[in-house]
Amino acid sequence: MTDWNNILKRNREYIKAKNKIKTQVENNRLQQLRLTENLQTLFQTILKSQEDIKKRLESPIEPSPHKDPPIEYGGIKTLDDIKRLFSNPDPDLPKSISPIVDDEGLLFNGFRIRFC
């Protein structure tokens, strides 16, 4: 019988200790929640001011400015002008740089220049 009494006594002590730990854990959680709430209220003004600063620093989106038309040169206007200027290249130029003139326009060093 004394063994059962000891077992019951230890069981009650165990339950009391367990409940005490449970309440301590709950109290710690509540304290942490209050801390986070306090921190949120503290940092809320700082975060708000940071957002205001970001809004001020961001430049407003503006439409791209009007691009000026390309400069027109009076030298080349027709296919005849191309042939006249590029058909007889300087003989000192290397062959890799020599321009080719055909009906489509000018092919110079791998790039095609077309004239309308």
N, CA, C and O atoms as a printed pandas DataFrame, in Angstrom:
     atom_number atom_name residue_name chain_id  residue_number  x_coord  y_coord  z_coord
0              1         N          MET        A               1    0.828   -1.188    0.000
1              2        CA          MET        A               1    0.000    0.000    0.000
2              3         C          MET        A               1    0.870    1.247    0.000
3              4         O          MET        A               1    0.538    2.239   -0.650
4              5         N          THR        A               2    1.976    1.202    0.723
5              6        CA          THR        A               2    2.837    2.374    0.754
6              7         C          THR        A               2    3.442    2.637   -0.616
7              8         O          THR        A               2    3.701    3.788   -0.968
8              9         N          ASP        A               3    3.668    1.587   -1.390
9             10        CA          ASP        A               3    4.193    1.788   -2.742
10            11         C          ASP        A               3    3.206    2.583   -3.599
11            12         O          ASP        A               3    3.599    3.472   -4.355
12            13         N          TRP        A               4    1.929    2.251   -3.470
13            14        CA          TRP        A               4    0.912    2.986   -4.237
14            15         C          TRP        A               4    0.829    4.432   -3.785
15            16         O          TRP        A               4    0.674    5.339   -4.603
16            17         N          ASN        A               5    0.931    4.644   -2.490
17            18        CA          ASN        A               5    0.902    6.024   -1.976
18            19         C          ASN        A               5    2.078    6.833   -2.536
19            20         O          ASN        A               5    1.919    7.988   -2.932
20            21         N          ASN        A               6    3.259    6.207   -2.563
21            22        CA          ASN        A               6    4.436    6.894   -3.117
22            23         C          ASN        A               6    4.253    7.189   -4.617
23            24         O          ASN        A               6    4.615    8.259   -5.107
24            25         N          ILE        A               7    3.690    6.223   -5.311
25            26        CA          ILE        A               7    3.468    6.419   -6.751
26            27         C          ILE        A               7    2.486    7.559   -6.980
27            28         O          ILE        A               7    2.716    8.416   -7.834
28            29         N          LEU        A               8    1.378    7.575   -6.214
29            30        CA          LEU        A               8    0.383    8.639   -6.360
30            31         C          LEU        A               8    0.965    9.999   -5.984
31            32         O          LEU        A               8    0.689   11.001   -6.644
32            33         N          LYS        A               9    1.774   10.032   -4.918
33            34        CA          LYS        A               9    2.396   11.270   -4.472
34            35         C          LYS        A               9    3.342   11.808   -5.558
35            36         O          LYS        A               9    3.327   12.998   -5.873
36            37         N          ARG        A              10    4.157   10.915   -6.119
37            38        CA          ARG        A              10    5.080   11.342   -7.182
38            39         C          ARG        A              10    4.317   11.789   -8.431
39            40         O          ARG        A              10    4.719   12.728   -9.118
40            41         N          ASN        A              11    3.224   11.106   -8.707
41            42        CA          ASN        A              11    2.411   11.473   -9.859
42            43         C          ASN        A              11    1.838   12.876   -9.683
43            44         O          ASN        A              11    1.836   13.662  -10.631
44            45         N          ARG        A              12    1.347   13.207   -8.470
45            46        CA          ARG        A              12    0.826   14.553   -8.186
46            47         C          ARG        A              12    1.930   15.597   -8.320
47            48         O          ARG        A              12    1.704   16.676   -8.867
48            49         N          GLU        A              13    3.125   15.276   -7.819
49            50        CA          GLU        A              13    4.252   16.207   -7.917
50            51         C          GLU        A              13    4.638   16.423   -9.387
51            52         O          GLU        A              13    4.945   17.534   -9.819
52            53         N          TYR        A              14    4.609   15.333  -10.119
53            54        CA          TYR        A              14    4.942   15.424  -11.544
54            55         C          TYR        A              14    3.933   16.318  -12.273
55            56         O          TYR        A              14    4.317   17.166  -13.078
56            57         N          ILE        A              15    2.641   16.121  -11.984
57            58        CA          ILE        A              15    1.592   16.921  -12.628
58            59         C          ILE        A              15    1.734   18.389  -12.239
59            60         O          ILE        A              15    1.573   19.264  -13.090
60            61         N          LYS        A              16    2.035   18.680  -10.960
61            62        CA          LYS        A              16    2.231   20.069  -10.518
62            63         C          LYS        A              16    3.420   20.702  -11.247
63            64         O          LYS        A              16    3.336   21.836  -11.718
64            65         N          ALA        A              17    4.523   19.960  -11.333
65            66        CA          ALA        A              17    5.716   20.486  -12.010
66            67         C          ALA        A              17    5.423   20.714  -13.501
67            68         O          ALA        A              17    5.846   21.710  -14.087
68            69         N          LYS        A              18    4.696   19.772  -14.089
69            70        CA          LYS        A              18    4.355   19.892  -15.502
70            71         C          LYS        A              18    3.478   21.119  -15.740
71            72         O          LYS        A              18    3.708   21.874  -16.685
72            73         N          ASN        A              19    2.475   21.319  -14.886
73            74        CA          ASN        A              19    1.594   22.486  -15.008
74            75         C          ASN        A              19    2.363   23.790  -14.800
75            76         O          ASN        A              19    2.097   24.790  -15.467
76            77         N          LYS        A              20    3.314   23.770  -13.871
77            78        CA          LYS        A              20    4.118   24.956  -13.594
78            79         C          LYS        A              20    4.953   25.319  -14.827
79            80         O          LYS        A              20    5.047   26.486  -15.209
80            81         N          ILE        A              21    5.555   24.300  -15.438
81            82        CA          ILE        A              21    6.353   24.532  -16.648
82            83         C          ILE        A              21    5.462   25.039  -17.779
83            84         O          ILE        A              21    5.849   25.928  -18.537
84            85         N          LYS        A              22    4.249   24.454  -17.883
85            86        CA          LYS        A              22    3.311   24.875  -18.915
86            87         C          LYS        A              22    2.956   26.346  -18.770
87            88         O          LYS        A              22    2.941   27.087  -19.752
88            89         N          THR        A              23    2.671   26.765  -17.544
89            90        CA          THR        A              23    2.323   28.174  -17.320
90            91         C          THR        A              23    3.520   29.080  -17.598
91            92         O          THR        A              23    3.353   30.184  -18.116
92            93         N          GLN        A              24    4.723   28.623  -17.258
93            94        CA          GLN        A              24    5.911   29.429  -17.544
94            95         C          GLN        A              24    6.098   29.599  -19.059
95            96         O          GLN        A              24    6.420   30.686  -19.538
96            97         N          VAL        A              25    5.891   28.513  -19.795
97            98        CA          VAL        A              25    6.020   28.582  -21.255
98            99         C          VAL        A              25    4.984   29.541  -21.831
99           100         O          VAL        A              25    5.295   30.352  -22.703
100          101         N          GLU        A              26    3.748   29.443  -21.338
101          102        CA          GLU        A              26    2.698   30.343  -21.822
102          103         C          GLU        A              26    3.018   31.792  -21.476
103          104         O          GLU        A              26    2.807   32.688  -22.293
104          105         N          ASN        A              27    3.524   32.024  -20.273
105          106        CA          ASN        A              27    3.903   33.386  -19.880
106          107         C          ASN        A              27    5.024   33.920  -20.773
107          108         O          ASN        A              27    5.005   35.080  -21.183
108          109         N          ASN        A              28    6.000   33.056  -21.068
109          110        CA          ASN        A              28    7.086   33.481  -21.962
110          111         C          ASN        A              28    6.555   33.843  -23.346
111          112         O          ASN        A              28    6.980   34.829  -23.949
112          113         N          ARG        A              29    5.630   33.040  -23.835
113          114        CA          ARG        A              29    5.034   33.335  -25.148
114          115         C          ARG        A              29    4.303   34.670  -25.118
115          116         O          ARG        A              29    4.428   35.479  -26.037
116          117         N          LEU        A              30    3.547   34.888  -24.063
117          118        CA          LEU        A              30    2.829   36.163  -23.955
118          119         C          LEU        A              30    3.802   37.337  -23.897
119          120         O          LEU        A              30    3.575   38.374  -24.519
120          121         N          GLN        A              31    4.885   37.164  -23.147
121          122        CA          GLN        A              31    5.877   38.233  -23.064
122          123         C          GLN        A              31    6.505   38.488  -24.430
123          124         O          GLN        A              31    6.717   39.637  -24.818
124          125         N          GLN        A              32    6.799   37.420  -25.149
125          126        CA          GLN        A              32    7.380   37.596  -26.482
126          127         C          GLN        A              32    6.407   38.302  -27.416
127          128         O          GLN        A              32    6.800   39.162  -28.204
128          129         N          LEU        A              33    5.130   37.930  -27.319
129          130        CA          LEU        A              33    4.131   38.595  -28.147
130          131         C          LEU        A              33    4.055   40.075  -27.816
131          132         O          LEU        A              33    3.990   40.913  -28.715
132          133         N          ARG        A              34    4.062   40.396  -26.542
133          134        CA          ARG        A              34    4.024   41.810  -26.148
134          135         C          ARG        A              34    5.268   42.536  -26.638
135          136         O          ARG        A              34    5.195   43.685  -27.073
136          137         N          LEU        A              35    6.420   41.852  -26.564
137          138        CA          LEU        A              35    7.655   42.474  -27.050
138          139         C          LEU        A              35    7.581   42.740  -28.546
139          140         O          LEU        A              35    7.954   43.813  -29.021
140          141         N          THR        A              36    7.093   41.743  -29.281
141          142        CA          THR        A              36    7.015   41.954  -30.725
142          143         C          THR        A              36    6.020   43.059  -31.056
143          144         O          THR        A              36    6.247   43.846  -31.975
144          145         N          GLU        A              37    4.915   43.121  -30.309
145          146        CA          GLU        A              37    3.958   44.209  -30.536
146          147         C          GLU        A              37    4.609   45.552  -30.240
147          148         O          GLU        A              37    4.440   46.512  -30.992
148          149         N          ASN        A              38    5.357   45.614  -29.137
149          150        CA          ASN        A              38    6.031   46.862  -28.791
150          151         C          ASN        A              38    7.068   47.226  -29.844
151          152         O          ASN        A              38    7.189   48.389  -30.229
152          153         N          LEU        A              39    7.821   46.222  -30.310
153          154        CA          LEU        A              39    8.818   46.490  -31.343
154          155         C          LEU        A              39    8.158   46.950  -32.639
155          156         O          LEU        A              39    8.665   47.836  -33.327
156          157         N          GLN        A              40    7.032   46.342  -32.957
157          158        CA          GLN        A              40    6.330   46.753  -34.174
158          159         C          GLN        A              40    5.877   48.199  -34.069
159          160         O          GLN        A              40    6.001   48.966  -35.024
160          161         N          THR        A              41    5.350   48.571  -32.905
161          162        CA          THR        A              41    4.913   49.962  -32.760
162          163         C          THR        A              41    6.100   50.908  -32.772
163          164         O          THR        A              41    5.993   52.030  -33.269
164          165         N          LEU        A              42    7.243   50.466  -32.227
165          166        CA          LEU        A              42    8.433   51.313  -32.247
166          167         C          LEU        A              42    8.955   51.500  -33.666
167          168         O          LEU        A              42    9.267   52.616  -34.082
168          169         N          PHE        A              43    9.049   50.391  -34.408
169          170        CA          PHE        A              43    9.652   50.457  -35.729
170          171         C          PHE        A              43    8.681   50.887  -36.815
171          172         O          PHE        A              43    9.090   51.167  -37.941
172          173         N          GLN        A              44    7.399   50.940  -36.482
173          174        CA          GLN        A              44    6.418   51.315  -37.486
174          175         C          GLN        A              44    6.682   52.724  -38.010
175          176         O          GLN        A              44    6.586   52.967  -39.213
176          177         N          THR        A              45    7.012   53.649  -37.118
177          178        CA          THR        A              45    7.288   55.020  -37.551
178          179         C          THR        A              45    8.559   55.071  -38.389
179          180         O          THR        A              45    8.638   55.822  -39.362
180          181         N          ILE        A              46    9.557   54.269  -38.011
181          182        CA          ILE        A              46   10.809   54.252  -38.778
182          183         C          ILE        A              46   10.561   53.694  -40.175
183          184         O          ILE        A              46   11.036   54.254  -41.163
184          185         N          LEU        A              47    9.819   52.589  -40.259
185          186        CA          LEU        A              47    9.532   51.996  -41.559
186          187         C          LEU        A              47    8.716   52.945  -42.430
187          188         O          LEU        A              47    8.939   53.046  -43.637
188          189         N          LYS        A              48    7.772   53.636  -41.806
189          190        CA          LYS        A              48    6.951   54.586  -42.549
190          191         C          LYS        A              48    7.808   55.710  -43.105
191          192         O          LYS        A              48    7.639   56.114  -44.256
192          193         N          SER        A              49    8.736   56.221  -42.286
193          194        CA          SER        A              49    9.599   57.307  -42.758
194          195         C          SER        A              49   10.521   56.808  -43.873
195          196         O          SER        A              49   10.819   57.555  -44.804
196          197         N          GLN        A              50   10.979   55.545  -43.789
197          198        CA          GLN        A              50   11.811   54.992  -44.862
198          199         C          GLN        A              50   11.026   54.909  -46.169
199          200         O          GLN        A              50   11.559   55.208  -47.237
200          201         N          GLU        A              51    9.764   54.503  -46.083
201          202        CA          GLU        A              51    8.939   54.438  -47.287
202          203         C          GLU        A              51    8.744   55.823  -47.880
203          204         O          GLU        A              51    8.779   55.987  -49.099
204          205         N          ASP        A              52    8.538   56.825  -47.023
205          206        CA          ASP        A              52    8.392   58.196  -47.512
206          207         C          ASP        A              52    9.660   58.663  -48.217
207          208         O          ASP        A              52    9.594   59.310  -49.261
208          209         N          ILE        A              53   10.821   58.330  -47.640
209          210        CA          ILE        A              53   12.097   58.722  -48.251
210          211         C          ILE        A              53   12.256   58.035  -49.605
211          212         O          ILE        A              53   12.687   58.663  -50.572
212          213         N          LYS        A              54   11.909   56.744  -49.682
213          214        CA          LYS        A              54   12.015   56.023  -50.956
214          215         C          LYS        A              54   11.128   56.673  -52.012
215          216         O          LYS        A              54   11.542   56.831  -53.160
216          217         N          LYS        A              55    9.905   57.052  -51.627
217          218        CA          LYS        A              55    8.997   57.686  -52.577
218          219         C          LYS        A              55    9.563   59.007  -53.068
219          220         O          LYS        A              55    9.429   59.341  -54.245
220          221         N          ARG        A              56   10.193   59.761  -52.179
221          222        CA          ARG        A              56   10.769   61.046  -52.581
222          223         C          ARG        A              56   11.962   60.857  -53.502
223          224         O          ARG        A              56   12.158   61.637  -54.433
224          225         N          LEU        A              57   12.766   59.820  -53.247
225          226        CA          LEU        A              57   13.968   59.607  -54.044
226          227         C          LEU        A              57   13.674   59.032  -55.426
227          228         O          LEU        A              57   14.433   59.265  -56.367
228          229         N          GLU        A              58   12.587   58.290  -55.555
229          230        CA          GLU        A              58   12.254   57.704  -56.844
230          231         C          GLU        A              58   11.869   58.815  -57.808
231          232         O          GLU        A              58   11.016   59.652  -57.509
232          233         N          SER        A              59   12.505   58.807  -58.955
233          234        CA          SER        A              59   12.179   59.833  -59.941
234          235         C          SER        A              59   10.893   59.435  -60.655
235          236         O          SER        A              59   10.673   58.255  -60.928
236          237         N          PRO        A              60   10.054   60.401  -60.954
237          238        CA          PRO        A              60    8.823   60.060  -61.661
238          239         C          PRO        A              60    9.144   59.599  -63.081
239          240         O          PRO        A              60   10.105   60.055  -63.700
240          241         N          ILE        A              61    8.334   58.706  -63.566
241          242        CA          ILE        A              61    8.547   58.171  -64.906
242          243         C          ILE        A              61    8.105   59.222  -65.913
243          244         O          ILE        A              61    6.953   59.657  -65.920
244          245         N          GLU        A              62    9.039   59.615  -66.753
245          246        CA          GLU        A              62    8.741   60.622  -67.764
246          247         C          GLU        A              62    8.830   59.975  -69.138
247          248         O          GLU        A              62    9.620   59.057  -69.355
248          249         N          PRO        A              63    8.007   60.467  -70.069
249          250        CA          PRO        A              63    8.115   59.912  -71.420
250          251         C          PRO        A              63    9.461   60.274  -72.029
251          252         O          PRO        A              63   10.050   61.305  -71.707
252          253         N          SER        A              64    9.928   59.417  -72.903
253          254        CA          SER        A              64   11.235   59.662  -73.515
254          255         C          SER        A              64   11.165   60.917  -74.381
255          256         O          SER        A              64   10.150   61.167  -75.032
256          257         N          PRO        A              65   12.231   61.699  -74.392
257          258        CA          PRO        A              65   12.206   62.939  -75.168
258          259         C          PRO        A              65   12.164   62.651  -76.666
259          260         O          PRO        A              65   12.549   61.574  -77.123
260          261         N          HIS        A              66   11.690   63.636  -77.413
261          262        CA          HIS        A              66   11.600   63.510  -78.865
262          263         C          HIS        A              66   12.995   63.397  -79.456
263          264         O          HIS        A              66   13.882   64.189  -79.135
264          265         N          LYS        A              67   13.182   62.419  -80.312
265          266        CA          LYS        A              67   14.484   62.243  -80.944
266          267         C          LYS        A              67   14.550   63.098  -82.206
267          268         O          LYS        A              67   13.608   63.138  -82.997
268          269         N          ASP        A              68   15.659   63.767  -82.373
269          270        CA          ASP        A              68   15.857   64.579  -83.567
270          271         C          ASP        A              68   16.011   63.671  -84.782
271          272         O          ASP        A              68   16.548   62.569  -84.671
272          273         N          PRO        A              69   15.542   64.129  -85.942
273          274        CA          PRO        A              69   15.731   63.318  -87.147
274          275         C          PRO        A              69   17.215   63.223  -87.482
275          276         O          PRO        A              69   17.995   64.101  -87.113
276          277         N          PRO        A              70   17.602   62.168  -88.175
277          278        CA          PRO        A              70   19.024   62.020  -88.502
278          279         C          PRO        A              70   19.499   63.151  -89.421
279          280         O          PRO        A              70   18.729   63.718  -90.196
280          281         N          ILE        A              71   20.752   63.444  -89.306
281          282        CA          ILE        A              71   21.339   64.496  -90.131
282          283         C          ILE        A              71   21.436   63.984  -91.567
283          284         O          ILE        A              71   21.930   62.885  -91.817
284          285         N          GLU        A              72   20.966   64.785  -92.484
285          286        CA          GLU        A              72   21.017   64.388  -93.890
286          287         C          GLU        A              72   22.280   64.952  -94.524
287          288         O          GLU        A              72   22.611   66.126  -94.358
288          289         N          TYR        A              73   22.962   64.106  -95.239
289          290        CA          TYR        A              73   24.159   64.516  -95.956
290          291         C          TYR        A              73   23.809   64.653  -97.431
291          292         O          TYR        A              73   23.093   63.822  -97.991
292          293         N          GLY        A              74   24.304   65.675  -98.031
293          294        CA          GLY        A              74   23.968   65.932  -99.425
294          295         C          GLY        A              74   24.770   65.111 -100.409
295          296         O          GLY        A              74   24.539   65.205 -101.614
296          297         N          GLY        A              75   25.697   64.317  -99.938
297          298        CA          GLY        A              75   26.592   63.609 -100.837
298          299         C          GLY        A              75   25.965   62.422 -101.528
299          300         O          GLY        A              75   26.135   62.273 -102.738
300          301         N          ILE        A              76   25.244   61.565 -100.815
301          302        CA          ILE        A              76   24.728   60.322 -101.386
302          303         C          ILE        A              76   23.209   60.378 -101.368
303          304         O          ILE        A              76   22.586   60.432 -100.308
304          305         N          LYS        A              77   22.618   60.365 -102.578
305          306        CA          LYS        A              77   21.162   60.378 -102.654
306          307         C          LYS        A              77   20.629   59.284 -103.572
307          308         O          LYS        A              77   19.508   58.808 -103.395
308          309         N          THR        A              78   21.411   58.899 -104.522
309          310        CA          THR        A              78   20.940   57.897 -105.489
310          311         C          THR        A              78   21.960   56.771 -105.608
311          312         O          THR        A              78   23.073   56.844 -105.088
312          313         N          LEU        A              79   21.535   55.734 -106.310
313          314        CA          LEU        A              79   22.430   54.605 -106.552
314          315         C          LEU        A              79   23.618   55.023 -107.419
315          316         O          LEU        A              79   24.716   54.482 -107.292
316          317         N          ASP        A              80   23.382   55.983 -108.291
317          318        CA          ASP        A              80   24.494   56.483 -109.118
318          319         C          ASP        A              80   25.563   57.143 -108.256
319          320         O          ASP        A              80   26.757   57.003 -108.521
320          321         N          ASP        A              81   25.125   57.870 -107.212
321          322        CA          ASP        A              81   26.101   58.484 -106.304
322          323         C          ASP        A              81   26.937   57.412 -105.609
323          324         O          ASP        A              81   28.146   57.569 -105.438
324          325         N          ILE        A              82   26.283   56.324 -105.211
325          326        CA          ILE        A              82   27.004   55.237 -104.534
326          327         C          ILE        A              82   28.027   54.632 -105.482
327          328         O          ILE        A              82   29.182   54.409 -105.121
328          329         N          LYS        A              83   27.571   54.372 -106.711
329          330        CA          LYS        A              83   28.491   53.763 -107.680
330          331         C          LYS        A              83   29.663   54.688 -107.966
331          332         O          LYS        A              83   30.808   54.247 -108.065
332          333         N          ARG        A              84   29.362   55.988 -108.098
333          334        CA          ARG        A              84   30.423   56.936 -108.401
334          335         C          ARG        A              84   31.442   57.005 -107.274
335          336         O          ARG        A              84   32.646   57.059 -107.525
336          337         N          LEU        A              85   30.955   57.003 -106.006
337          338        CA          LEU        A              85   31.861   57.183 -104.874
338          339         C          LEU        A              85   32.577   55.899 -104.465
339          340         O          LEU        A              85   33.709   55.950 -103.983
340          341         N          PHE        A              86   31.923   54.739 -104.654
341          342        CA          PHE        A              86   32.490   53.509 -104.105
342          343         C          PHE        A              86   32.886   52.465 -105.146
343          344         O          PHE        A              86   33.456   51.438 -104.780
344          345         N          SER        A              87   32.610   52.686 -106.400
345          346        CA          SER        A              87   32.943   51.667 -107.401
346          347         C          SER        A              87   34.436   51.543 -107.604
347          348         O          SER        A              87   34.936   50.440 -107.824
348          349         N          ASN        A              88   35.141   52.621 -107.538
349          350        CA          ASN        A              88   36.585   52.588 -107.738
350          351         C          ASN        A              88   37.274   52.954 -106.429
351          352         O          ASN        A              88   37.751   54.078 -106.271
352          353         N          PRO        A              89   37.329   51.993 -105.471
353          354        CA          PRO        A              89   37.961   52.338 -104.198
354          355         C          PRO        A              89   39.453   52.558 -104.373
355          356         O          PRO        A              89   40.057   52.192 -105.381
356          357         N          ASP        A              90   39.997   53.152 -103.379
357          358        CA          ASP        A              90   41.440   53.416 -103.360
358          359         C          ASP        A              90   42.181   52.084 -103.490
359          360         O          ASP        A              90   41.905   51.166 -102.718
360          361         N          PRO        A              91   43.103   51.947 -104.428
361          362        CA          PRO        A              91   43.803   50.662 -104.587
362          363         C          PRO        A              91   44.681   50.303 -103.393
363          364         O          PRO        A              91   45.113   49.159 -103.255
364          365         N          ASP        A              92   44.943   51.284 -102.533
365          366        CA          ASP        A              92   45.758   50.991 -101.351
366          367         C          ASP        A              92   44.962   50.303 -100.243
367          368         O          ASP        A              92   45.545   49.748  -99.312
368          369         N          LEU        A              93   43.616   50.337 -100.343
369          370        CA          LEU        A              93   42.787   49.693  -99.311
370          371         C          LEU        A              93   42.938   48.183  -99.390
371          372         O          LEU        A              93   43.016   47.629 -100.487
372          373         N          PRO        A              94   42.981   47.512  -98.255
373          374        CA          PRO        A              94   43.008   46.046  -98.301
374          375         C          PRO        A              94   41.702   45.507  -98.881
375          376         O          PRO        A              94   40.664   46.161  -98.787
376          377         N          LYS        A              95   41.750   44.335  -99.471
377          378        CA          LYS        A              95   40.566   43.784 -100.129
378          379         C          LYS        A              95   39.441   43.483  -99.144
379          380         O          LYS        A              95   38.273   43.456  -99.532
380          381         N          SER        A              96   39.775   43.258  -97.885
381          382        CA          SER        A              96   38.733   42.959  -96.898
382          383         C          SER        A              96   37.871   44.182  -96.617
383          384         O          SER        A              96   36.769   44.047  -96.087
384          385         N          ILE        A              97   38.349   45.367  -96.960
385          386        CA          ILE        A              97   37.589   46.588  -96.683
386          387         C          ILE        A              97   36.892   47.093  -97.937
387          388         O          ILE        A              97   36.099   48.031  -97.851
388          389         N          SER        A              98   37.153   46.520  -99.071
389          390        CA          SER        A              98   36.595   47.053 -100.317
390          391         C          SER        A              98   35.071   46.958 -100.313
391          392         O          SER        A              98   34.516   45.908  -99.989
392          393         N          PRO        A              99   34.391   48.052 -100.672
393          394        CA          PRO        A              99   32.932   48.055 -100.708
394          395         C          PRO        A              99   32.411   47.414 -101.984
395          396         O          PRO        A              99   33.090   47.418 -103.011
396          397         N          ILE        A             100   31.208   46.866 -101.915
397          398        CA          ILE        A             100   30.550   46.255 -103.064
398          399         C          ILE        A             100   29.262   47.023 -103.298
399          400         O          ILE        A             100   28.446   47.171 -102.388
400          401         N          VAL        A             101   29.080   47.507 -104.509
401          402        CA          VAL        A             101   27.874   48.247 -104.858
402          403         C          VAL        A             101   27.053   47.375 -105.785
403          404         O          VAL        A             101   27.555   46.873 -106.790
404          405         N          ASP        A             102   25.768   47.196 -105.434
405          406        CA          ASP        A             102   24.865   46.477 -106.313
406          407         C          ASP        A             102   23.539   47.223 -106.347
407          408         O          ASP        A             102   23.446   48.355 -105.871
408          409         N          ASP        A             103   22.503   46.583 -106.916
409          410        CA          ASP        A             103   21.213   47.267 -107.062
410          411         C          ASP        A             103   20.530   47.536 -105.725
411          412         O          ASP        A             103   19.693   48.434 -105.634
412          413         N          GLU        A             104   20.872   46.778 -104.688
413          414        CA          GLU        A             104   20.240   46.969 -103.380
414          415         C          GLU        A             104   20.875   48.097 -102.590
415          416         O          GLU        A             104   20.216   48.685 -101.732
416          417         N          GLY        A             105   22.108   48.411 -102.848
417          418        CA          GLY        A             105   22.771   49.468 -102.110
418          419         C          GLY        A             105   24.240   49.180 -101.988
419          420         O          GLY        A             105   24.895   48.759 -102.941
420          421         N          LEU        A             106   24.746   49.413 -100.800
421          422        CA          LEU        A             106   26.181   49.306 -100.559
422          423         C          LEU        A             106   26.441   48.230  -99.514
423          424         O          LEU        A             106   25.817   48.218  -98.453
424          425         N          LEU        A             107   27.364   47.329  -99.820
425          426        CA          LEU        A             107   27.790   46.319  -98.862
426          427         C          LEU        A             107   29.228   46.651  -98.504
427          428         O          LEU        A             107   30.137   46.530  -99.326
428          429         N          PHE        A             108   29.413   47.071  -97.269
429          430        CA          PHE        A             108   30.732   47.547  -96.851
430          431         C          PHE        A             108   31.167   46.793  -95.611
431          432         O          PHE        A             108   30.578   46.950  -94.541
432          433         N          ASN        A             109   32.186   45.985  -95.751
433          434        CA          ASN        A             109   32.771   45.239  -94.633
434          435         C          ASN        A             109   31.734   44.378  -93.902
435          436         O          ASN        A             109   31.753   44.277  -92.675
436          437         N          GLY        A             110   30.842   43.770  -94.658
437          438        CA          GLY        A             110   29.853   42.866  -94.076
438          439         C          GLY        A             110   28.564   43.543  -93.653
439          440         O          GLY        A             110   27.642   42.863  -93.205
440          441         N          PHE        A             111   28.466   44.859  -93.780
441          442        CA          PHE        A             111   27.255   45.584  -93.396
442          443         C          PHE        A             111   26.568   46.113  -94.644
443          444         O          PHE        A             111   27.226   46.640  -95.542
444          445         N          ARG        A             112   25.263   45.978  -94.704
445          446        CA          ARG        A             112   24.486   46.419  -95.860
446          447         C          ARG        A             112   23.887   47.787  -95.553
447          448         O          ARG        A             112   23.253   47.982  -94.517
448          449         N          ILE        A             113   24.099   48.727  -96.468
449          450        CA          ILE        A             113   23.484   50.053  -96.372
450          451         C          ILE        A             113   22.527   50.160  -97.538
451          452         O          ILE        A             113   22.941   50.112  -98.696
452          453         N          ARG        A             114   21.232   50.308  -97.232
453          454        CA          ARG        A             114   20.212   50.378  -98.280
454          455         C          ARG        A             114   19.696   51.803  -98.370
455          456         O          ARG        A             114   19.515   52.489  -97.364
456          457         N          PHE        A             115   19.471   52.216  -99.578
457          458        CA          PHE        A             115   18.935   53.549  -99.817
458          459         C          PHE        A             115   17.609   53.416 -100.531
459          460         O          PHE        A             115   17.462   52.624 -101.461
460          461         N          CYS        A             116   16.650   54.196 -100.085
461          462        CA          CYS        A             116   15.312   54.129 -100.677
462          463         C          CYS        A             116   15.182   55.103 -101.822
463          464         O          CYS        A             116   14.123   55.187 -102.443
